[in-house]
Amino acid sequence: MLVDFTSTILSVLSDGALVAVAVTLVWPIFKPASKDQ
């Protein structure tokens, strides 16, 4: 049970890291566009 819990947290953290990297890469592209509108 503890191992499953730890693996679940690790998977969630890795997914969160991927999302954070994706947002960091994409944010500068969308920021100027949203400012112009």
C-alpha positions, 0 to 999 in steps of 0.5 A: 500500500505504501509503495503504491501511494509513493509511486502515485505521488511520483507519477503526479509530480512527474506529470506536474513537472511536464505541465510546468515545462510545457506552460513555461515554453508556451506562455511567451507565445500566447502572452503577446497575443492575449495582450494585443486583443 
